[in-house]
Amino acid sequence: MVSSPPPPSSGNMDPNPTRRILGLGFWIQGLRCLPWMAINFFLKDGLHVDPSTLQLLQNSANLPMVGKPLYGVVSDAVYISGQHRIPYIAIGAFLQAVSWLAIAILSPSGISIVTLSLCLLLSNLGASIAEVANDAIVAEIGKQPTLPPKNSQSYSSGELQSFVWIASSAGGVLGNLLGGIAINIYGPQAMFLFFSLAVAVQLFIIISVRESSLNLPKSSSRVGIRKQLSELSVALQKPEIAYSITWLAASNAIIPSLTGTMFFYQTQYLNINSSVLGISKVFGQAAMLLWSVIYSRFLKSVPSKKLIAAIQGVMAAFMLSDVLFVKGVYRSMGVPDLLYVIVFSGLLEVLFFFKILPFNILIAQLCPSGCEGSLMALVASATALSFIVSGYLGVALSSFVGVTGSDFSGFPCALLIQAVCTLLPIYWSSCIPDDKKPESRSKNE
């Protein structure tokens, strides 16, 4: 294939593999729902954990995601063989492949919660490193069109963000569809093996690509980690950046997550099959795909503050609907539980992420040149930490209202408290800038 750095030729099919690399990376990122769905059933049916333990394990496994700013600083400042994005994607893919392969081949009777937790931590460490590098590439390339206006290999920030969003959603659709149907047939460990092989394929593709072929912006001088931290600190001193990130994190952290309890309620109390849960998640991923198209075509001109606040309000409405669902109101009206789980539960699960698309585009536009990886990693880290806090609050709330694996009498009260907490961040939405592209003019000068 290509053995030397390719010249900027324009006649070949696709001399710039950016879309293929990013599409594959974000597709794998979406496909991660496959082994994680299997983990839920593996913990519930194989290790017989209760809802609180399940949710604690889920959220504790996400702790490596909090270190994303460190991974971002390192990828911005430390080059490996003259590259600072591709090698980190390869490292992340390798760690994921090894960890899920280990879970797949270990004996089900011999695996302990400690061993499983370590493997999950290693997997999320690899996923977070790869995500940081992928997000940094998107942020870097998204800033290029303002410099060379009619470059056939340049993409607008919104266009590239929408593309990777679609790739991630497509991976999620496939992962949830496979997971929901295949878990009962082949078992959770077959799902772990399938995903580890998919990530291994990504690894072999990634190591065959040279970063020079991506046409990333050239940095005039490489800065050290200390200098990179300094630049990140300067970026965070911009009020519009600091306040926006703070609002995003707080808007998630303040909401007690009840995903583990809802999973047990649906599977243990209502005896809903895994295939129905898979279809529900597919419905949610399809909604994310539709959302990316709607946003790209119709909503990019809407101020971020209004759009994100509206999404927050819709989330609260769906949570109030869950209260009616658990109380059996919809069932008495003739709406089957399966239909509600597929449509409304699927939508609520992804509504949390609807606001991330406009938010990421906003931050990419505000981000100063040179610290794209660091700042986007900080956003991802703040989001991950907020979801972990949300999960721990959910465990505390479930314990407070007395919800267990066999007693869900206090579940409606917990859902009502969750809905009220979801409304609170709307009152702080003034922290988000109205204009999503405040620096577009200055860059054209």
C-alpha positions as a printed Julia matrix, in Angstrom:
445×3 Matrix{Float64}:
   0.0     0.0    0.0
   1.44    3.45   0.83
   4.95    3.2    2.26
   5.97    6.86   2.34
   4.1     9.96   3.51
   1.51   10.55   0.79
   1.58   13.79  -1.17
  -1.61   15.83  -1.14
  -2.98   14.11  -4.23
  -6.59   14.7   -5.13
  -7.22   12.26  -7.94
  -7.21    8.99  -5.96
 -10.26    7.43  -4.39
  -9.54    8.56  -0.81
  -5.94    9.52  -0.05
  -7.08   10.82   3.34
  -8.32    7.95   5.56
  -9.65   10.3    8.23
 -13.27    9.32   7.85
 -12.42    5.62   7.83
 -10.26    5.88  10.96
 -12.74    8.04  12.85
 -15.73    6.09  11.58
 -14.21    2.8   12.74
 -13.11    4.28  16.08
 -16.49    5.74  16.94
 -18.29    2.65  15.61
 -16.26    0.49  18.04
 -17.05    3.05  20.73
 -20.76    2.54  20.07
 -20.35   -1.24  19.88
 -19.11   -1.28  23.48
 -22.76   -1.54  24.56
 -22.63   -5.2   23.42
 -20.3    -6.56  26.14
 -21.71   -4.16  28.72
 -25.23   -5.45  28.19
 -23.84   -8.95  28.6
 -22.08   -7.89  31.82
 -25.43   -6.86  33.34
 -26.89  -10.32  32.78
 -23.61  -12.0   33.78
 -23.65  -10.17  37.13
 -27.37  -10.71  37.77
 -27.73  -14.31  36.65
 -24.16  -15.62  36.95
 -22.86  -13.93  40.1
 -26.31  -13.2   41.59
 -25.57   -9.65  42.73
 -28.29   -7.27  43.96
 -29.29   -4.01  42.18
 -27.07   -1.79  44.37
 -24.0    -3.99  43.84
 -24.66   -4.09  40.1
 -24.84   -0.3   39.9
 -21.78    0.16  42.13
 -19.74   -2.14  39.88
 -21.01   -0.4   36.74
 -20.04    3.05  37.97
 -16.78    2.06  39.66
 -15.62    0.48  36.4
 -15.92    3.93  34.8
 -13.28    5.45  37.08
 -10.55    5.31  34.36
 -12.72    7.69  32.31
 -12.06   10.39  34.91
  -8.37   10.35  33.96
  -9.1    11.55  30.42
  -7.51   15.0   30.93
  -4.2    13.28  31.76
  -4.46   11.09  28.66
  -5.31   14.19  26.62
  -2.32   16.14  27.89
  -0.02   13.2   27.2
  -1.38   12.69  23.67
  -1.01   16.4   22.93
   2.56   16.59  24.23
   4.16   13.12  23.91
   4.83   11.85  20.38
   5.42    8.16  19.67
   7.4     7.57  16.47
   6.53   11.08  15.37
   2.79   10.56  15.96
   0.55   11.65  18.81
  -2.93   10.37  17.93
  -2.73    7.02  16.07
  -0.44    5.3   18.65
  -2.84    6.12  21.46
  -5.8     4.71  19.55
  -3.76    1.53  19.04
  -2.84    1.32  22.74
  -6.49    1.76  23.7
  -7.63   -0.93  21.28
  -4.98   -3.35  22.59
  -6.04   -2.89  26.24
  -9.7    -3.43  25.37
  -9.01   -6.55  23.31
  -6.89   -8.11  26.06
  -9.32   -7.36  28.9
 -12.48   -8.63  27.17
 -10.63  -11.69  25.88
  -9.58  -12.47  29.45
 -13.19  -12.29  30.67
 -14.31  -14.46  27.75
 -11.83  -17.29  28.35
 -11.9   -17.38  32.17
 -14.03  -20.12  33.66
 -17.46  -18.77  34.73
 -17.26  -20.66  38.03
 -13.72  -19.48  38.75
 -14.04  -15.77  38.01
 -14.42  -13.53  41.05
 -15.92  -10.05  41.32
 -12.44   -8.68  42.04
 -10.96  -10.24  38.88
 -13.93   -9.11  36.83
 -13.65   -5.58  38.21
  -9.95   -5.39  37.31
 -10.67   -6.52  33.74
 -13.47   -3.96  33.41
 -11.19   -1.22  34.72
  -8.53   -2.2   32.17
 -11.11   -2.21  29.4
 -12.37    1.25  30.27
  -8.8     2.52  30.56
  -8.18    1.43  26.98
 -11.52    2.83  25.81
 -10.87    6.2   27.43
  -7.38    6.52  25.89
  -8.75    5.71  22.42
 -11.7     8.07  22.84
  -9.41   10.94  23.85
  -7.31   10.51  20.71
 -10.38   10.22  18.48
 -12.03   13.29  20.03
  -8.8    15.27  19.61
  -8.65   14.4   15.9
 -12.24   15.59  15.47
 -11.49   18.84  17.32
  -8.3    19.47  15.31
  -9.83   18.8   11.9
 -13.03   20.66  12.76
 -11.04   23.89  13.07
  -9.29   23.61   9.7
 -11.95   24.85   7.22
 -11.64   28.41   8.46
  -8.04   28.45   7.23
  -8.17   26.77   3.79
 -11.73   27.52   2.64
 -12.11   25.22  -0.32
 -10.07   22.24   0.59
 -11.64   19.01  -0.6
 -10.3    17.16   2.45
 -11.55   19.59   5.09
 -14.73   19.27   7.08
 -16.77   21.71   9.11
 -16.89   21.1   12.85
 -20.6    20.33  12.8
 -20.27   18.02   9.79
 -17.51   15.9   11.32
 -19.19   15.81  14.75
 -22.41   14.62  13.11
 -20.5    11.98  11.11
 -18.8    10.44  14.16
 -22.05   10.68  16.12
 -23.75    8.65  13.38
 -20.89    6.12  13.36
 -21.13    5.7   17.13
 -24.9     5.33  16.96
 -24.61    2.75  14.18
 -22.25    0.71  16.36
 -24.71    1.02  19.22
 -27.59   -0.19  17.07
 -25.64   -3.27  15.98
 -24.32   -3.96  19.49
 -27.7    -3.75  21.17
 -29.4    -5.77  18.45
 -26.79   -8.53  18.65
 -26.74   -8.43  22.43
 -30.48   -8.59  22.9
 -30.9   -11.53  20.52
 -27.69  -13.49  21.06
 -27.23  -13.38  24.86
 -29.92  -16.02  25.47
 -28.61  -18.18  22.62
 -24.84  -18.03  23.05
 -24.37  -16.62  26.55
 -22.6   -13.49  27.79
 -19.06  -14.83  27.35
 -19.58  -15.31  23.61
 -20.45  -11.59  23.47
 -17.2   -10.75  25.27
 -15.23  -12.85  22.76
 -16.97  -11.26  19.76
 -16.19   -7.74  20.96
 -12.55   -8.55  21.74
 -12.15   -9.83  18.16
 -13.79   -6.67  16.77
 -11.36   -4.47  18.73
  -8.45   -6.65  17.59
  -9.46   -5.99  13.97
  -9.48   -2.27  14.73
  -5.98   -2.57  16.21
  -4.56   -4.2   13.07
  -6.17   -1.56  10.84
  -4.94    1.33  13.0
  -1.3     0.22  13.11
  -1.25    0.12   9.29
  -2.04    3.85   9.05
   0.48    6.67   9.26
  -0.74    9.79  11.03
   0.7    11.98   8.28
  -2.01   10.7    5.93
  -4.7    12.3    8.11
  -3.52   15.83   7.21
  -3.78   17.02  10.8
  -2.67   20.6   11.52
   1.11   20.84  11.85
   2.37   22.24  15.12
   5.35   24.55  14.73
   6.89   23.29  17.95
   6.18   20.41  20.25
   5.42   21.46  23.8
   6.08   19.47  26.95
   3.5    18.21  29.4
   4.05   21.14  31.76
   3.52   23.62  28.93
   0.43   21.68  27.81
  -1.01   21.86  31.33
  -0.32   25.58  31.34
  -2.2    26.05  28.06
  -5.12   23.99  29.4
  -5.16   26.18  32.51
  -5.32   29.29  30.33
  -8.22   27.81  28.36
 -10.12   27.05  31.58
  -9.69   30.67  32.67
 -12.06   31.68  29.87
 -15.42   32.04  31.68
 -17.48   30.7   28.77
 -15.46   27.45  28.8
 -15.23   26.98  32.57
 -18.88   27.77  33.24
 -20.13   25.57  30.41
 -18.14   22.53  31.56
 -19.23   23.09  35.16
 -22.88   23.24  34.13
 -22.65   20.07  32.04
 -21.06   18.12  34.89
 -23.47   19.44  37.51
 -26.52   18.8   35.32
 -25.64   15.09  35.26
 -24.22   14.66  38.77
 -27.24   16.11  40.53
 -29.54   13.44  39.05
 -29.55   10.13  41.0
 -29.18    7.37  38.42
 -31.5     4.4   38.88
 -30.38    2.31  35.9
 -29.45   -0.74  37.97
 -32.76   -0.68  39.81
 -34.7    -0.22  36.58
 -32.8    -3.14  35.0
 -33.8    -5.42  37.88
 -37.38   -4.11  37.84
 -37.74   -4.86  34.14
 -36.01   -8.26  34.11
 -36.72   -9.59  37.63
 -40.15   -8.12  38.42
 -41.7    -7.78  34.93
 -39.73  -10.76  33.5
 -38.93   -8.84  30.33
 -36.69  -10.8   27.95
 -33.2    -9.62  26.99
 -34.28   -9.37  23.35
 -36.86   -6.73  24.33
 -34.18   -4.76  26.19
 -31.96   -5.06  23.14
 -34.7    -3.74  20.87
 -35.31   -0.91  23.36
 -31.67    0.1   23.19
 -31.72   -0.17  19.39
 -34.71    2.17  19.39
 -32.72    4.59  21.51
 -29.68    4.4   19.21
 -31.94    4.96  16.2
 -33.28    8.04  17.98
 -29.7     9.26  18.42
 -29.08    8.8   14.7
 -32.25   10.75  13.92
 -31.25   13.4   16.44
 -27.88   13.94  14.73
 -29.64   14.48  11.4
 -32.27   16.81  12.87
 -29.63   18.82  14.72
 -27.35   19.1   11.69
 -30.14   20.23   9.37
 -32.47   22.29  11.53
 -31.07   23.12  14.98
 -27.48   24.3   14.51
 -28.65   27.92  14.56
 -30.53   27.49  17.86
 -28.6    28.94  20.84
 -26.97   26.21  22.88
 -28.48   27.44  26.13
 -32.05   27.13  24.87
 -31.52   23.79  23.15
 -29.75   22.08  26.06
 -32.24   23.46  28.61
 -35.1    22.13  26.48
 -33.49   18.67  26.39
 -33.12   18.78  30.17
 -36.83   19.52  30.51
 -37.77   16.64  28.19
 -35.63   14.31  30.33
 -37.6    15.32  33.44
 -40.89   14.69  31.62
 -39.78   11.18  30.65
 -38.78   10.46  34.25
 -42.24   11.52  35.43
 -43.61    9.15  32.83
 -41.53    6.36  34.42
 -43.34    7.03  37.71
 -46.65    6.32  35.98
 -45.15    3.24  34.34
 -43.94    1.71  37.62
 -47.28    2.51  39.27
 -49.01    0.54  36.49
 -51.0     3.5   35.11
 -50.11    2.77  31.49
 -50.8    -0.93  32.0
 -54.32   -0.11  33.22
 -54.8     2.05  30.11
 -54.01   -0.94  27.89
 -50.4    -0.02  27.03
 -48.27   -3.21  27.26
 -45.14   -3.06  29.41
 -43.08   -4.3   26.47
 -44.17   -1.37  24.3
 -43.34    1.17  26.99
 -39.92   -0.36  27.64
 -39.05   -0.4   23.93
 -40.13    3.16  23.17
 -39.96    5.32  26.3
 -37.2     3.52  28.22
 -35.1     3.4   25.06
 -35.53    7.13  24.5
 -34.87    8.11  28.12
 -31.61    6.15  28.16
 -30.18    8.24  25.29
 -31.76   11.61  26.14
 -28.85   12.18  28.53
 -26.53   12.21  25.51
 -28.64   14.43  23.24
 -27.2    17.56  24.83
 -23.62   16.33  24.34
 -23.7    16.82  20.55
 -24.4    20.59  20.61
 -22.21   20.95  23.68
 -19.19   19.28  22.04
 -19.56   21.47  18.95
 -19.7    24.53  21.19
 -16.57   23.53  23.12
 -14.69   22.65  19.92
 -15.34   26.17  18.63
 -14.28   27.79  21.91
 -11.18   25.6   22.29
  -7.85   27.46  21.79
  -5.46   25.91  19.26
  -2.91   23.48  20.68
  -4.89   21.98  23.54
  -7.77   20.31  21.68
  -7.0    16.88  23.11
  -6.59   18.21  26.64
  -9.78   20.27  26.68
 -12.0    17.7   24.96
 -10.61   15.09  27.34
 -11.46   17.33  30.29
 -15.04   17.61  29.03
 -15.25   13.82  28.69
 -13.69   13.37  32.13
 -16.11   15.8   33.76
 -18.99   13.97  32.07
 -17.7    10.57  33.22
 -17.19   11.78  36.79
 -20.65   13.32  36.84
 -22.22   10.02  35.76
 -20.23    8.15  38.44
 -21.47   10.59  41.1
 -24.98   10.2   39.68
 -24.69    6.42  39.96
 -23.52    6.54  43.57
 -26.35    8.96  44.43
 -28.76    6.51  42.81
 -27.49    3.68  45.02
 -27.95    5.89  48.09
 -31.45    6.91  46.98
 -32.5     3.3   46.33
 -31.28    2.3   49.79
 -33.03    5.3   51.36
 -36.45    4.4   49.88
 -35.91    0.68  50.58
 -35.7    -0.71  47.05
 -34.2    -4.23  46.82
 -34.07   -6.98  44.2
 -37.47   -8.24  45.36
 -39.14   -5.14  46.83
 -39.89   -2.22  44.48
 -42.58   -0.49  46.55
 -40.4     2.59  47.04
 -39.34    2.78  43.39
 -42.0     5.35  42.29
 -40.88    7.74  45.06
 -37.26    7.4   43.95
 -38.22    8.14  40.33
 -40.17   11.23  41.41
 -37.15   12.58  43.32
 -35.03   11.87  40.24
 -37.37   13.92  38.02
 -37.29   16.9   40.39
 -33.48   16.83  40.47
 -33.44   16.81  36.66
 -35.34   20.1   36.51
 -32.96   22.0   38.81
 -30.07   22.55  36.3
 -32.43   24.45  33.96
 -32.24   27.38  36.38
 -28.44   27.5   35.91
 -28.47   27.27  32.12
 -27.38   30.91  31.81
 -23.84   29.57  32.34
 -23.92   28.3   28.72
 -23.09   30.85  26.0
 -25.87   31.64  23.54
 -23.54   31.94  20.56
 -21.92   28.61  19.62
 -19.4    30.18  17.24
 -17.94   33.22  18.97
 -14.49   32.92  17.34
 -15.44   32.26  13.72
 -14.85   35.85  12.63
 -11.5    36.32  14.24
 -10.16   33.21  12.56
 -11.0    34.54   9.12
  -9.06   37.7    9.6
